[in-house]
């Protein structure tokens, strides 16, 4: 982000209302107004003070002035001054030796921000999403809300004395390799995609779920590791052992941990166990067979819930699997699909263009979160997630545009709203299944860092977020059947007397206030029916998303990004899409390609941006957590006289040096732009 071209927007909360404040960023306005000298301090005295030694005896302005001047680079000083401007607009004060911010502090996407002042206390959320140059967090950091670090690819360490009272999300912080054992997190910890992380210590002060999915270098967890919620280690291909005495109060997911040969000999498990695709596990410890039913979170009622142990496509001998399936223990189910072990999980879902939704759902309705590999009958290459993004993106559009779709597009805007249905048109079972089907596809897209865009009414996405919170909370509490009961009530006109209570339960953001609830109770029957159907659709989609393995997300903006992608796709592409080249390519062509690419993106229409994304990514939208994307100049191409070849697995578009040089030499920028933005004159290679 160019600090001279953009204005920083922060949100200040006041009684539940959000006020937008623009922080001016002109360099002259960004400089702190109070220097050490203007406070009567000599240069000699100021030189003895370091950022780490600041106390409330030094005025806040002076402390921040020291922080700005601690770097030599003029650009970094300007960036730090900009951060101070934003902090001051957020009401920064010095309280008990901490710099207290009484609102959200939104610093996302700020380039060249390498650190923050020590002793920072943010009363709201601290959002540092995609601060790609951030190398360190403040000492003694306290965040009363969520700490959002996803995409901070230079961050290497979460230091001691870090306290986060909400969620901590460091998804795709690819350099992170050190986490302090005293880290305190009040809710969930997300470290998915932290590829440098080789070891995670015992984290006794994390109070919720721990997501370590796709930490591909992770080998071990610390001795004494305790997870108070669900522990998700899916896709940790290097994980070689789990510590004896491991305690997981929720579910333990080990899908595709292919290097893990043994489960701990002693372990405490509160929920499900899933070893799908753990091909090195050939035996089970005795405690697995001794697992009984799960206990409800409401122990006062003494409710027991059935526990599932999923063994599909593991390395267990077939004879043992047969014994386990026949094993009859109260409240304990061993689940395995032998056909799926041989076909679905180890091989491919075969599909063809135009039939993706039908083929994907046929395979995924039974096990929505199962790992899949897509194979097109037309032979489109090997699936390293590129074909998956394409197939699930196509499936989503097929579902919302089918004649049985639960949504209809507006004639002029194309924005989708939920279909208006009459009581005689609603078949409850079909509506629930259609909604869950759509949710499964959306959830799988989210797992692939591919969004659905902004094709739905904002009200639907807001309601979907609230429904997802309900689904996550009920499943975490072991009350999954309650979700199904609510769904069935909402689509059954014989249960209309229950609708006000159910609606208040599943959509408290709309009906928790007494006046709203009283209006709901007295609403006309047809109006009440509309509310019930809309809620059922949102809840069904949310349930499908969770069943598909989408992780819990408690912050609405983060949920919107994960489901829909960025609102400004053009800005994301201009910021993230780079130019690389093979060795020996003329450097002047690299510079020209970057200049022409940026110019073309500036001129691009929304449909053209989607064309580029499909060519490079497989899906029309991505989330802000997406990895690198590039145009790659190649000396030779497999097909002559072709300028572009897309590779969706690596999110790159190869560019022929020969063909591009012809355009440059002939000053044919317009032809380049037309081909680049409209996917013309290209060879598609979507593997």
PAVEX-18295 format. One record per residue (C-alpha): residue number from 0; chain; x, y, z. Coordinates in steps of 0.25 Angstrom, whole numbers. Example, Ala and Ser with C-alpha at 12.3 -4.5 7.8 and 13.67 -1.06 7.14 Angstrom:
2
SITE     i   ch       X       Y       Z
SITE     0    A      49     -18      31
SITE     1    A      55      -4      29
This chain:
687
SITE     i   ch       X       Y       Z
SITE     0    A       0       0       0
SITE     1    A       5      14      -4
SITE     2    A       5      22       9
SITE     3    A       3      35       1
SITE     4    A      -9      30      -7
SITE     5    A     -18      24       3
SITE     6    A     -26      29      15
SITE     7    A     -27      20      27
SITE     8    A     -41      17      32
SITE     9    A     -43      13      46
SITE    10    A     -56       9      54
SITE    11    A     -59      16      67
SITE    12    A     -70       9      75
SITE    13    A     -80      17      82
SITE    14    A     -92      10      89
SITE    15    A     -93       0      78
SITE    16    A     -92       9      67
SITE    17    A     -80      10      57
SITE    18    A     -74      23      53
SITE    19    A     -64      24      42
SITE    20    A     -52      34      43
SITE    21    A     -42      36      32
SITE    22    A     -28      38      37
SITE    23    A     -21      48      28
SITE    24    A      -8      43      23
SITE    25    A       0      54      17
SITE    26    A      14      54      22
SITE    27    A      14      68      28
SITE    28    A       1      64      36
SITE    29    A       7      51      41
SITE    30    A      19      56      49
SITE    31    A      16      56      64
SITE    32    A      14      70      68
SITE    33    A      22      69      81
SITE    34    A      37      66      81
SITE    35    A      46      63      93
SITE    36    A      52      77      92
SITE    37    A      38      84      93
SITE    38    A      36      77     106
SITE    39    A      48      83     112
SITE    40    A      56      70     111
SITE    41    A      71      71     106
SITE    42    A      76      62      95
SITE    43    A      85      56     105
SITE    44    A      74      52     114
SITE    45    A      65      47     103
SITE    46    A      77      38      97
SITE    47    A      77      30     110
SITE    48    A      62      26     108
SITE    49    A      59      13     100
SITE    50    A      45       9      95
SITE    51    A      46      -3     105
SITE    52    A      48       6     117
SITE    53    A      36      15     115
SITE    54    A      28      18     127
SITE    55    A      16      27     130
SITE    56    A      26      37     136
SITE    57    A      29      41     121
SITE    58    A      17      47     114
SITE    59    A      11      39     103
SITE    60    A      14      48      92
SITE    61    A      29      47      96
SITE    62    A      29      32      96
SITE    63    A      23      31      82
SITE    64    A      33      41      77
SITE    65    A      44      32      82
SITE    66    A      38      21      75
SITE    67    A      37      28      62
SITE    68    A      51      33      63
SITE    69    A      56      19      67
SITE    70    A      57      15      52
SITE    71    A      67      22      42
SITE    72    A      59      20      29
SITE    73    A      50      32      25
SITE    74    A      40      23      19
SITE    75    A      38      15      32
SITE    76    A      38      28      40
SITE    77    A      26      33      32
SITE    78    A      19      19      33
SITE    79    A      21      20      49
SITE    80    A      16      34      49
SITE    81    A       3      30      41
SITE    82    A       1      19      52
SITE    83    A       2      29      63
SITE    84    A      -8      38      55
SITE    85    A     -18      26      55
SITE    86    A     -15      23      70
SITE    87    A     -18      37      74
SITE    88    A     -31      37      66
SITE    89    A     -35      24      74
SITE    90    A     -33      32      87
SITE    91    A     -19      27      91
SITE    92    A     -16      30     106
SITE    93    A      -5      26     116
SITE    94    A     -11      17     127
SITE    95    A      -3       9     137
SITE    96    A      10       9     128
SITE    97    A       1       4     116
SITE    98    A      -3      11     103
SITE    99    A     -18       9     104
SITE   100    A     -26      10      91
SITE   101    A     -41      10      95
SITE   102    A     -46       5      81
SITE   103    A     -42      -5      70
SITE   104    A     -29      -2      64
SITE   105    A     -29      -5      49
SITE   106    A     -15      -5      43
SITE   107    A     -17     -16      32
SITE   108    A     -10     -16      19
SITE   109    A       0      -5      24
SITE   110    A      13      -7      16
SITE   111    A      27      -5      23
SITE   112    A      21      -6      37
SITE   113    A      31     -14      44
SITE   114    A      27     -13      59
SITE   115    A      18      -6      68
SITE   116    A      21       2      81
SITE   117    A      23      -7      94
SITE   118    A      13      -8     105
SITE   119    A       0      -6      96
SITE   120    A     -14      -9     102
SITE   121    A     -25      -9      91
SITE   122    A     -39      -9      97
SITE   123    A     -45     -14      84
SITE   124    A     -39     -23      73
SITE   125    A     -25     -21      68
SITE   126    A     -25     -24      53
SITE   127    A     -12     -25      46
SITE   128    A     -16     -34      34
SITE   129    A      -7     -35      23
SITE   130    A       4     -26      29
SITE   131    A      14     -33      21
SITE   132    A      26     -26      27
SITE   133    A      22     -27      42
SITE   134    A      34     -35      48
SITE   135    A      30     -34      63
SITE   136    A      19     -31      73
SITE   137    A      20     -22      84
SITE   138    A      25     -26      98
SITE   139    A      14     -27     108
SITE   140    A       3     -27      98
SITE   141    A     -12     -27     103
SITE   142    A     -23     -28      93
SITE   143    A     -37     -29     100
SITE   144    A     -44     -33      86
SITE   145    A     -38     -41      75
SITE   146    A     -23     -40      70
SITE   147    A     -23     -42      55
SITE   148    A     -10     -46      49
SITE   149    A     -13     -54      37
SITE   150    A      -4     -52      25
SITE   151    A       7     -46      33
SITE   152    A      17     -53      26
SITE   153    A      30     -47      32
SITE   154    A      25     -49      47
SITE   155    A      34     -60      53
SITE   156    A      30     -60      68
SITE   157    A      18     -58      78
SITE   158    A      26     -53      90
SITE   159    A      24     -55     105
SITE   160    A      13     -47     113
SITE   161    A       4     -46     101
SITE   162    A     -11     -46     105
SITE   163    A     -22     -47      96
SITE   164    A     -36     -48     102
SITE   165    A     -43     -52      89
SITE   166    A     -38     -60      77
SITE   167    A     -24     -60      72
SITE   168    A     -23     -62      57
SITE   169    A      -9     -64      51
SITE   170    A     -14     -72      39
SITE   171    A      -3     -72      28
SITE   172    A       7     -65      36
SITE   173    A      18     -73      28
SITE   174    A      30     -69      36
SITE   175    A      24     -71      50
SITE   176    A      33     -82      57
SITE   177    A      33     -78      71
SITE   178    A      21     -77      81
SITE   179    A      23     -73      96
SITE   180    A      17     -84     105
SITE   181    A      11     -73     114
SITE   182    A       2     -68     102
SITE   183    A     -12     -65     108
SITE   184    A     -24     -66      98
SITE   185    A     -38     -65     103
SITE   186    A     -45     -72      92
SITE   187    A     -39     -79      79
SITE   188    A     -25     -79      74
SITE   189    A     -23     -80      59
SITE   190    A     -10     -84      53
SITE   191    A     -14     -91      40
SITE   192    A      -4     -90      29
SITE   193    A       8     -86      38
SITE   194    A      18     -94      30
SITE   195    A      30     -91      38
SITE   196    A      25     -95      51
SITE   197    A      32    -108      55
SITE   198    A      28    -109      70
SITE   199    A      17    -104      78
SITE   200    A      18    -103      93
SITE   201    A       8    -107     103
SITE   202    A      -2     -95     103
SITE   203    A      -9     -96     117
SITE   204    A     -15     -82     115
SITE   205    A     -22     -84     102
SITE   206    A     -37     -86     106
SITE   207    A     -43     -90      93
SITE   208    A     -41     -98      80
SITE   209    A     -26     -99      74
SITE   210    A     -25     -99      59
SITE   211    A     -12    -104      54
SITE   212    A     -17    -109      40
SITE   213    A      -7    -110      29
SITE   214    A       5    -106      38
SITE   215    A      13    -115      28
SITE   216    A      26    -114      36
SITE   217    A      20    -117      50
SITE   218    A      26    -129      56
SITE   219    A      23    -129      71
SITE   220    A      14    -123      82
SITE   221    A      20    -119      95
SITE   222    A      19    -129     107
SITE   223    A       7    -126     116
SITE   224    A      -1    -121     104
SITE   225    A     -15    -118     108
SITE   226    A     -26    -113      98
SITE   227    A     -39    -108     105
SITE   228    A     -47    -108      92
SITE   229    A     -45    -115      79
SITE   230    A     -31    -118      74
SITE   231    A     -30    -118      58
SITE   232    A     -17    -124      52
SITE   233    A     -22    -127      38
SITE   234    A     -12    -127      28
SITE   235    A       0    -127      37
SITE   236    A       8    -136      28
SITE   237    A      21    -136      36
SITE   238    A      15    -138      50
SITE   239    A      22    -151      55
SITE   240    A      17    -152      69
SITE   241    A       7    -147      80
SITE   242    A      11    -145      94
SITE   243    A       7    -156     104
SITE   244    A      -3    -150     114
SITE   245    A      -9    -141     103
SITE   246    A     -23    -135     108
SITE   247    A     -33    -131      98
SITE   248    A     -46    -126     104
SITE   249    A     -53    -126      90
SITE   250    A     -51    -133      77
SITE   251    A     -37    -137      71
SITE   252    A     -36    -136      56
SITE   253    A     -24    -143      50
SITE   254    A     -28    -144      36
SITE   255    A     -16    -147      26
SITE   256    A      -6    -147      37
SITE   257    A       2    -157      28
SITE   258    A      15    -157      36
SITE   259    A       8    -160      49
SITE   260    A      10    -175      53
SITE   261    A       4    -176      67
SITE   262    A      -6    -169      76
SITE   263    A      -2    -167      90
SITE   264    A      -2    -178      99
SITE   265    A      -9    -170     110
SITE   266    A     -19    -159     106
SITE   267    A     -31    -152     110
SITE   268    A     -41    -149      99
SITE   269    A     -55    -142     101
SITE   270    A     -60    -142      87
SITE   271    A     -59    -149      74
SITE   272    A     -46    -155      68
SITE   273    A     -43    -154      53
SITE   274    A     -31    -161      47
SITE   275    A     -36    -161      33
SITE   276    A     -24    -163      23
SITE   277    A     -14    -166      34
SITE   278    A      -8    -176      26
SITE   279    A       4    -179      35
SITE   280    A      -5    -183      47
SITE   281    A      -7    -198      47
SITE   282    A     -11    -200      62
SITE   283    A     -19    -193      72
SITE   284    A     -16    -192      87
SITE   285    A     -25    -198      97
SITE   286    A     -32    -185     102
SITE   287    A     -39    -183      88
SITE   288    A     -47    -196      91
SITE   289    A     -50    -191     105
SITE   290    A     -56    -178     100
SITE   291    A     -71    -177     104
SITE   292    A     -81    -167     100
SITE   293    A     -78    -152     101
SITE   294    A     -84    -144     112
SITE   295    A     -92    -132     109
SITE   296    A     -86    -119     114
SITE   297    A     -98    -117     123
SITE   298    A     -94    -128     133
SITE   299    A    -106    -124     142
SITE   300    A    -115    -132     132
SITE   301    A    -106    -144     131
SITE   302    A    -108    -144     116
SITE   303    A    -100    -154     108
SITE   304    A     -96    -153      93
SITE   305    A     -91    -163      84
SITE   306    A     -76    -162      80
SITE   307    A     -71    -164      66
SITE   308    A     -57    -170      63
SITE   309    A     -54    -168      48
SITE   310    A     -44    -178      42
SITE   311    A     -46    -176      27
SITE   312    A     -34    -178      19
SITE   313    A     -25    -180      31
SITE   314    A     -14    -191      31
SITE   315    A     -22    -200      40
SITE   316    A     -22    -214      34
SITE   317    A     -36    -218      28
SITE   318    A     -37    -229      38
SITE   319    A     -36    -220      50
SITE   320    A     -46    -210      43
SITE   321    A     -56    -221      42
SITE   322    A     -55    -224      57
SITE   323    A     -56    -210      61
SITE   324    A     -68    -207      52
SITE   325    A     -75    -220      59
SITE   326    A     -70    -215      73
SITE   327    A     -83    -211      81
SITE   328    A     -80    -201      92
SITE   329    A     -90    -192      98
SITE   330    A     -90    -178      91
SITE   331    A     -77    -182      83
SITE   332    A     -77    -183      67
SITE   333    A     -66    -187      59
SITE   334    A     -68    -181      45
SITE   335    A     -61    -185      32
SITE   336    A     -65    -186      18
SITE   337    A     -57    -197      11
SITE   338    A     -61    -192      -3
SITE   339    A     -58    -178       0
SITE   340    A     -44    -183       6
SITE   341    A     -41    -189      -8
SITE   342    A     -48    -179     -17
SITE   343    A     -52    -165     -11
SITE   344    A     -41    -162      -1
SITE   345    A     -29    -168      -8
SITE   346    A     -33    -165     -22
SITE   347    A     -42    -155     -29
SITE   348    A     -56    -150     -31
SITE   349    A     -58    -151     -46
SITE   350    A     -66    -140     -52
SITE   351    A     -69    -132     -65
SITE   352    A     -71    -118     -68
SITE   353    A     -85    -114     -65
SITE   354    A     -88    -125     -55
SITE   355    A     -78    -121     -44
SITE   356    A     -89    -119     -33
SITE   357    A     -96    -132     -36
SITE   358    A     -83    -140     -35
SITE   359    A     -77    -133     -23
SITE   360    A     -89    -134     -15
SITE   361    A     -92    -149     -18
SITE   362    A     -78    -151     -12
SITE   363    A     -78    -141      -1
SITE   364    A     -92    -142       5
SITE   365    A     -88    -154      14
SITE   366    A     -75    -148      19
SITE   367    A     -75    -133      15
SITE   368    A     -61    -130      21
SITE   369    A     -54    -142      13
SITE   370    A     -41    -139       6
SITE   371    A     -43    -140      -9
SITE   372    A     -36    -139     -22
SITE   373    A     -43    -135     -35
SITE   374    A     -42    -141     -48
SITE   375    A     -48    -136     -60
SITE   376    A     -53    -145     -71
SITE   377    A     -47    -135     -81
SITE   378    A     -34    -137     -75
SITE   379    A     -30    -124     -69
SITE   380    A     -17    -128     -62
SITE   381    A     -14    -132     -48
SITE   382    A     -21    -126     -36
SITE   383    A     -12    -118     -26
SITE   384    A     -24    -110     -22
SITE   385    A     -26    -102     -35
SITE   386    A     -36    -112     -41
SITE   387    A     -43    -113     -27
SITE   388    A     -44     -97     -27
SITE   389    A     -50     -98     -41
SITE   390    A     -59    -109     -38
SITE   391    A     -65    -104     -25
SITE   392    A     -66     -90     -32
SITE   393    A     -74     -96     -43
SITE   394    A     -83    -104     -34
SITE   395    A     -86     -92     -26
SITE   396    A     -91     -84     -38
SITE   397    A     -99     -96     -43
SITE   398    A    -106     -97     -30
SITE   399    A    -110     -83     -29
SITE   400    A    -115     -82     -43
SITE   401    A    -122     -96     -44
SITE   402    A    -137     -96     -45
SITE   403    A    -138    -101     -31
SITE   404    A    -129     -90     -25
SITE   405    A    -133     -84     -12
SITE   406    A    -129     -70     -18
SITE   407    A    -133     -61     -29
SITE   408    A    -125     -50     -36
SITE   409    A    -130     -36     -37
SITE   410    A    -133     -33     -51
SITE   411    A    -125     -20     -52
SITE   412    A    -114     -22     -41
SITE   413    A    -112     -37     -42
SITE   414    A    -111     -38     -27
SITE   415    A    -117     -50     -21
SITE   416    A    -128     -50     -11
SITE   417    A    -135     -62      -4
SITE   418    A    -147     -67     -12
SITE   419    A    -161     -63      -7
SITE   420    A    -168     -76      -5
SITE   421    A    -182     -79      -1
SITE   422    A    -186     -90       9
SITE   423    A    -191     -99      -1
SITE   424    A    -177     -98      -9
SITE   425    A    -169    -102       3
SITE   426    A    -164    -116       5
SITE   427    A    -157    -116      18
SITE   428    A    -147    -127      15
SITE   429    A    -144    -122       1
SITE   430    A    -141    -108       6
SITE   431    A    -132    -113      17
SITE   432    A    -124    -122       8
SITE   433    A    -123    -111      -3
SITE   434    A    -118    -101       7
SITE   435    A    -108    -111      13
SITE   436    A    -103    -114      -1
SITE   437    A    -100    -100      -4
SITE   438    A     -93     -98      10
SITE   439    A     -84    -110       7
SITE   440    A     -80    -104      -6
SITE   441    A     -77     -90       1
SITE   442    A     -70     -97      13
SITE   443    A     -61    -104       3
SITE   444    A     -58     -92      -5
SITE   445    A     -54     -85       9
SITE   446    A     -45     -96      12
SITE   447    A     -38     -94      -2
SITE   448    A     -37     -79       1
SITE   449    A     -47     -76     -10
SITE   450    A     -59     -67      -8
SITE   451    A     -72     -66     -14
SITE   452    A     -72     -51     -16
SITE   453    A     -83     -41     -13
SITE   454    A     -94     -46     -21
SITE   455    A    -104     -48      -9
SITE   456    A    -111     -37      -2
SITE   457    A    -103     -32      10
SITE   458    A    -115     -36      19
SITE   459    A    -113     -50      16
SITE   460    A     -98     -50      18
SITE   461    A    -100     -43      32
SITE   462    A    -111     -54      36
SITE   463    A    -102     -65      31
SITE   464    A     -91     -60      40
SITE   465    A    -101     -60      52
SITE   466    A    -106     -74      48
SITE   467    A     -91     -79      47
SITE   468    A     -89     -74      61
SITE   469    A    -101     -82      66
SITE   470    A     -97     -94      59
SITE   471    A     -82     -93      64
SITE   472    A     -87     -91      79
SITE   473    A     -97    -102      78
SITE   474    A     -87    -112      72
SITE   475    A     -76    -108      82
SITE   476    A     -86    -110      94
SITE   477    A     -90    -124      88
SITE   478    A    -104    -120      84
SITE   479    A    -103    -123      69
SITE   480    A    -117    -129      69
SITE   481    A    -123    -116      74
SITE   482    A    -119    -110      61
SITE   483    A    -126    -120      53
SITE   484    A    -138    -119      62
SITE   485    A    -139    -104      60
SITE   486    A    -138    -106      45
SITE   487    A    -149    -116      44
SITE   488    A    -158    -106      53
SITE   489    A    -155     -94      44
SITE   490    A    -160    -102      31
SITE   491    A    -172    -108      37
SITE   492    A    -185    -100      37
SITE   493    A    -191    -109      48
SITE   494    A    -180    -104      57
SITE   495    A    -183     -89      54
SITE   496    A    -186     -87      69
SITE   497    A    -171     -90      72
SITE   498    A    -166     -80      61
SITE   499    A    -164     -68      70
SITE   500    A    -156     -75      80
SITE   501    A    -148     -82      70
SITE   502    A    -145     -70      62
SITE   503    A    -141     -62      75
SITE   504    A    -131     -74      78
SITE   505    A    -125     -75      65
SITE   506    A    -125     -60      61
SITE   507    A    -123     -53      74
SITE   508    A    -117     -41      66
SITE   509    A    -131     -38      61
SITE   510    A    -141     -43      71
SITE   511    A    -134     -42      85
SITE   512    A    -139     -28      88
SITE   513    A    -153     -29      95
SITE   514    A    -160     -19      85
SITE   515    A    -155     -27      73
SITE   516    A    -159     -40      79
SITE   517    A    -173     -35      83
SITE   518    A    -174     -30      68
SITE   519    A    -170     -44      63
SITE   520    A    -180     -51      72
SITE   521    A    -191     -42      67
SITE   522    A    -187     -42      52
SITE   523    A    -197     -46      41
SITE   524    A    -196     -61      38
SITE   525    A    -190     -59      24
SITE   526    A    -180     -50      29
SITE   527    A    -176     -59      40
SITE   528    A    -175     -70      30
SITE   529    A    -165     -62      22
SITE   530    A    -156     -60      34
SITE   531    A    -156     -74      37
SITE   532    A    -152     -79      23
SITE   533    A    -141     -68      22
SITE   534    A    -136     -73      35
SITE   535    A    -137     -87      31
SITE   536    A    -129     -84      18
SITE   537    A    -118     -77      26
SITE   538    A    -117     -88      37
SITE   539    A    -117     -99      27
SITE   540    A    -105     -92      19
SITE   541    A     -98     -89      32
SITE   542    A     -99    -104      36
SITE   543    A     -94    -109      23
SITE   544    A     -82    -100      24
SITE   545    A     -78    -105      37
SITE   546    A     -80    -119      33
SITE   547    A     -71    -117      21
SITE   548    A     -60    -113      31
SITE   549    A     -60     -98      31
SITE   550    A     -53     -93      44
SITE   551    A     -61     -85      54
SITE   552    A     -59     -70      52
SITE   553    A     -65     -60      62
SITE   554    A     -62     -47      56
SITE   555    A     -72     -42      45
SITE   556    A     -62     -35      36
SITE   557    A     -53     -47      36
SITE   558    A     -65     -57      33
SITE   559    A     -69     -48      22
SITE   560    A     -54     -48      16
SITE   561    A     -53     -63      17
SITE   562    A     -67     -66      11
SITE   563    A     -68     -55       1
SITE   564    A     -54     -50      -2
SITE   565    A     -49     -35      -2
SITE   566    A     -59     -24      -6
SITE   567    A     -48     -18     -14
SITE   568    A     -43     -29     -23
SITE   569    A     -36     -19     -32
SITE   570    A     -28     -13     -20
SITE   571    A     -24     -27     -16
SITE   572    A     -19     -31     -29
SITE   573    A     -11     -18     -31
SITE   574    A      -5     -20     -17
SITE   575    A      -2     -35     -18
SITE   576    A       0     -39     -33
SITE   577    A      15     -38     -36
SITE   578    A      24     -41     -48
SITE   579    A      34     -52     -48
SITE   580    A      43     -57     -59
SITE   581    A      52     -69     -63
SITE   582    A      67     -67     -63
SITE   583    A      72     -60     -75
SITE   584    A      59     -52     -78
SITE   585    A      62     -38     -82
SITE   586    A      60     -29     -69
SITE   587    A      54     -18     -77
SITE   588    A      43     -27     -81
SITE   589    A      40     -30     -66
SITE   590    A      39     -15     -63
SITE   591    A      30     -13     -75
SITE   592    A      21     -25     -72
SITE   593    A      19     -20     -58
SITE   594    A      16      -6     -63
SITE   595    A       6     -11     -73
SITE   596    A       0     -21     -63
SITE   597    A      -3     -10     -53
SITE   598    A      -9      -1     -64
SITE   599    A     -18     -12     -69
SITE   600    A     -23     -15     -55
SITE   601    A     -26       0     -53
SITE   602    A     -35       0     -66
SITE   603    A     -41     -14     -63
SITE   604    A     -56     -16     -61
SITE   605    A     -62     -25     -50
SITE   606    A     -65     -36     -60
SITE   607    A     -50     -35     -66
SITE   608    A     -45     -36     -52
SITE   609    A     -53     -49     -50
SITE   610    A     -47     -54     -63
SITE   611    A     -33     -52     -58
SITE   612    A     -36     -59     -45
SITE   613    A     -42     -71     -52
SITE   614    A     -30     -72     -62
SITE   615    A     -20     -71     -50
SITE   616    A     -27     -77     -38
SITE   617    A     -38     -86     -43
SITE   618    A     -49     -78     -36
SITE   619    A     -55     -64     -38
SITE   620    A     -51     -59     -24
SITE   621    A     -40     -61     -14
SITE   622    A     -39     -57       1
SITE   623    A     -29     -48       6
SITE   624    A     -21     -59      12
SITE   625    A     -18     -64      -2
SITE   626    A      -3     -67      -4
SITE   627    A       6     -61     -15
SITE   628    A       0     -59     -29
SITE   629    A       9     -55     -41
SITE   630    A      11     -53     -56
SITE   631    A      23     -61     -60
SITE   632    A      31     -58     -72
SITE   633    A      36     -70     -79
SITE   634    A      47     -71     -90
SITE   635    A      39     -83     -96
SITE   636    A      25     -88     -96
SITE   637    A      19    -102     -99
SITE   638    A      10     -96    -109
SITE   639    A      15     -86    -120
SITE   640    A       9     -73    -123
SITE   641    A       2     -72    -110
SITE   642    A       4     -61    -100
SITE   643    A      -3     -66     -87
SITE   644    A      -4     -80     -81
SITE   645    A     -11     -81     -67
SITE   646    A      -7     -90     -56
SITE   647    A     -17     -90     -45
SITE   648    A     -10     -99     -36
SITE   649    A       2     -89     -34
SITE   650    A      -7     -77     -36
SITE   651    A       2     -72     -48
SITE   652    A       0     -68     -62
SITE   653    A      12     -71     -71
SITE   654    A      15     -60     -81
SITE   655    A      23     -63     -94
SITE   656    A      35     -54     -94
SITE   657    A      35     -55    -110
SITE   658    A      20     -51    -111
SITE   659    A      21     -40    -101
SITE   660    A      34     -34    -107
SITE   661    A      26     -34    -120
SITE   662    A      15     -26    -114
SITE   663    A      25     -16    -107
SITE   664    A      33     -14    -120
SITE   665    A      21     -11    -127
SITE   666    A      15      -2    -116
SITE   667    A       3     -10    -116
SITE   668    A      -1      -8    -101
SITE   669    A     -16      -8    -105
SITE   670    A     -15     -22    -111
SITE   671    A      -8     -27     -98
SITE   672    A     -19     -21     -89
SITE   673    A     -30     -27     -98
SITE   674    A     -24     -41     -97
SITE   675    A     -20     -40     -82
SITE   676    A     -33     -35     -77
SITE   677    A     -43     -43     -86
SITE   678    A     -35     -57     -86
SITE   679    A     -34     -56    -101
SITE   680    A     -23     -63    -109
SITE   681    A     -19     -72     -98
SITE   682    A     -16     -86     -96
SITE   683    A     -24     -91     -83
SITE   684    A     -16    -101     -74
SITE   685    A     -25    -102     -62
SITE   686    A     -17    -112     -54
